Amino acid sequence: MPSAIHAENISRTFSRGKIRALQDFSLDVETGIIFGLLGPNGAGKTTFIKILLGLTRPSTGSATLFGVPTERYHARKRIGYLPENHRFPLFLTGSQLLDYCGRLSGMHSKAERETRAELLLKRVNMWQWRNTRIKKYSKGMMQRLGLAQALIHDPDLIFLDEPTDGIDPIGRKEVRDLLLELKNSGKTIFLNSHLLSEVETICDQVAILNKGKLVSQGSVHELTTSDRRFQLYIEGTPQQIEPVLKEHTQSVIAHNDHYEITVRDNKALNAAIDSLRQQGLLIEAIIPHKQSLEDSFFQAVRGHSETDLNTLFETKAKTGANDAD
């Protein structure tokens, strides 16, 4: 089965090559997952999405959706799209907009459009406003309606640009639940959001784009957990513990109830554990260090191109991270 999205060596320049929005960018998105594309403003996210949607062409490289080149009309038949700054005709009602979008998406049966619109409006809690003109909708109501229009023709791949913008916390939880339902039904969701806590909660895979280049990609677990940094809970005195740890690790930071260590690899970690046991010390817990996706994002866009945090920890160790907090 082809990937939902496959992009290979895509570059896109503007102003006769003076502005490089994307630089040799390659990406694969599996089917049936929620994929998050992250990056600061100007990173190239919108340009990449426009290429996938067939709204612009790459300067070099190619992209496919379910194996179909993006420049072909058939590639867009299976796509739903919620842009960040959507503009709906304000004189239409919610029901009229979904009927209009359904027709644009090739839904020829009026009965099918009405059934689908009712289902979606109820799902996004907008059914009671179906006959109200859009000009009277709040920002959050517009977002809910926008999500419904992106799903009206039951697409297999849904592009969502800041889908919870303007929605209250309860509404954001409802949107997350809906996205998980879609994933569980086999849909693929491509999510662009600045709410990194939401991305961390819901996404299966994440890519970080900066200055037109892919600087990091992997699962949320891979991007927030290091295999070189650990928390150790040990029974014993600092005089017993710290000399052993410093012998086998790159850095040791003492906290009130545990030690935070950085090791070169798992072999070094096991050597440290063996030495502690030989000293008769009881190891109560070994916990891999985990940080937020937000921290990982900041580190990635500040010039670090590694796909995980290991090199960052190693750098920190070399610059004198041995001091206790």
N, C-alpha and C positions, 0 to 999 in steps of 0.2 A: 504494500500500500504506500503511495507517495506521501510525502510530508504535507501537512496542511499549508505550510509556507516554506519555500526554499528560495533563498537569495544567495547569489554567487558573485563575489567580486564586484559589487555594485559601487560605482562612484557617480557623483552628481555634482557638477560645477555650475556656477552662475557668473554673470558679468564677465563673459569670455574667459572663464577659468580662474578669475581672481578670487572667487569665493568657492571653497570646497565644502559643500554641505555634507557629503558622504565620501569616504575614502576607502576603497577596496573592502567593502562591508559584506560579510557573508553570515548567513543565519539559517538555521533549520528549526522549525516548530512542528512538533509531533501533533497528530490528530488527537482530539479528546482530552486536551489539557487546558489549563488557564495559564497563559504566558504573559509576563509583565515586561514591558519595555520602559526602561528608566533612563533619565538623563537630564542635565540642566537645560535651561532655556538656550536655544541655539545649538543644541547637540546634533540635530539632524533627524529627530524622531518624526516630525511632521512630514519632512521630505520623503523619508522612507515609507511612511504610510501612504502618501500620495502615489508613490511608485507602485506599491502593491495594489492600490485601488485603480490603477490605470489612468490617474489624473495627470501624471507627468511621466516622462521617459528617463531612464538612467543614461548618463553620458557613456558609461561602459558597464558591462556586466549584464546579468539577467535575473529574473525572478519568476517563480511559478506559484500558483495556488492550486493545490490538489493535482499537481502535475501539468496544469494548463498555463501557458505563458500569460503573464498579466496583461499584455497588450491585446489579448483576444477578448471579445465580448463575453464568451461563455465562461471565462474565469470569474466574472463578477456575478453570475447568476446565483451562486451559493453564498454570497456575502451579505451580511447586515452591517450597518455602519452608523454609529452615533458620534458626530464630530463634537469638538469641545464647544465651539461657538455656533451652534445651530440657529437657524432663522426660519421659523415656520410662519406661514401666512396667518396673520393675527385675526383675520375675519372668519377663519374656519373654526369649527368646534373640534374637540378631541376626536370624536367618532369620524367626522368628515376628513380630518387629516389622515387617519389610519386607512380609511377607504381609498383616499387619493394615493397614498404611498403603496398600498396593496396593488392598485392598478398599475402603477409605475413598475412594480416588481413582477408583473406578469400574472397576477392573480385575476383571471377572467371571470370567475364565478362570484357574483354578488353575495350569494348565500355563504360561500366560503369566506369571503372578506368579512362579512358581518359576524360570523361565528368566531373567527380568529381575533377580530377586534374586541369582541366582548370578553373572550378568554384573557387577553393580554391586559385590557384596561382593569379588569378585576384583579389580575395578578399584581399589578403595580399600584393598586388602590386608587385608581382614577375613574372607576365606573360611575360614581355619583356625579362626576364633572363632565361626563361624555357629551352633553348637549350645551356646555358652556363654551363661549368663544375663547380662543387661546389668549386674546389680549387681556383677559382677566386672570390668567394663571400666574402664580408666583414662580420664582426661579426653580424651586424644588419641584413644583408641578410640571414645569416645562421639561425638567430632566426625566421625570417619570414617563412623560409622554414620549420623549425622545427615545428612551429605552424600548418602549412598546413599538414604535415605528421601526426600530432596527430589527425587531424580531417578527414583524408582521408576516413575512413570507416564509417563516420557518427556515432560516439560513443555517448552513453547516459551520460557517466561520463568521464570528462576530467581532468587529473592530469597535472598541469602546474607548473614547478619548475623554478622560476625566468624568466617568459616568456618575459619580456621587457628588459632583460639584453643586453646591447650593442645597443639598439634601441634609435634613437633620439626622442626628445619631441613630434614631429608630429607623429612619428611612434607609440609612447606609447599611444597617444590619439586614434589612429586607432585601436590598439589592444584592448583598453578598450571598444571601440564601438563594436568591434566584439564579445567580451565576453558578453556584454549586449544583443546582438542579439541572441547569443546561449542560454543565460538564458531565454529570452523571448520565445524561441522556445521549451522550456521544458528541456533543457540540465542542468546537474549539473556540476559545475566547482569547483575543489578543487585546491586552489591557494596557493603556497608557495612563498613569496616574502619578501625581506628586504626593499623594498620601501614602508614604512608604510603609506605615504601620498596616494599612489595609492590604497592600501588595504582599507584605510578609505573611499576613494571615491567610490569604486566599490563593496565591499563585503557586503553581507547581514548579515552573521554571522562570528564570529572570535573566534578562540581558541588560547591561549598562552601556550606554552609548555616550561618548564624550568627544566633542570636536570632530564629529563625523566618523569616529572609529569605535569599534567594539573593544571595550577595555575589560569587560568581565562578563562571564556567562556561566550559569549552572543552576542547580536547584537552590531554593532558599536555604536549605540546610548546609549545602556546600559553601554558600557565600557568607554564612554567619557563624560557622563552626570551624575551628582550626585543629589540625591533627598534630600541632606542635606546641600548643599552649594548654596547660591543664591547671586545675585547682586540686591541691592535695590536702586532705585532712588527716593529720598524723598525731598520735599520742606521743608526747615527749617534750623535752626542753629545747629551746632554740640552740643551745650549745651542742646538743646531740644531733639535731636535724640539719641545721644550715650548712655545716662543713660537708656533709654527705651530698646534699643537693647541689652545692656549688661545684663539686667535683665532676658531676655528670650532666649538668644543665648549662644553658647559655645565659640564663638570667633567673634570679630568685627574688621574689617580692613577698615580704612577710606581711600578713594581715593578722587581725586579732585572733581568728580561729582557724586560719588555713594559710597555705603557701600557694602562690601563683608562680608557675615555672614555665620556661620556654626551653624546648629541647630541639636538637637537630633532627631527630627521627625517632621512630618507635623503639629502635634498638637502644638508644640512649635513655629513653624513658624506662625500659625494662631494667637496664643496668642500675639506674637510680633506685628503683623499687627493690632490686635484689640487695643492694648495699644497705638500704634502710632496714630490711628484714634481718640481714646479718648482724646489725647492731641491736636487734631485739626490739625494734620499734614497731608499733601496731599502726598499720595503714587503714584508716576508717573509710576513706572514699577517694576515688580518682575521677574527676569530672572534667571532660573537655570544655575548654572555654567557649562561650557563646556570646556574641554581641548582636546588637540590632542590625537589621538591614539598612537602617539609616546610617549607622556608623560605617558599614561596609561601603555604602554608596559614596559617602564623603571621601573616604580613603581612595576609592577607585578614581573619582573625578579629579583628585588633587595630584594626579601625575603618576599613580601607581597602576601598572598595566597587568599585574599578576591576576590570575583568575581566582585566587583565594588570598587569605590574609597571612599566610605563612612567612612570606618574604618581609612583610611589614614587621612582624614580631622579631624576625632575625635582625632586621635593621635596628629596631629598638634596643635589642640586647647589645649590639655592638656599640651603641651610643651611650651606654651606661645606665641600663635599667636595673642594676643590681641593688640600688638603694631601696630601703624599706619605705613604705608609705608613712 
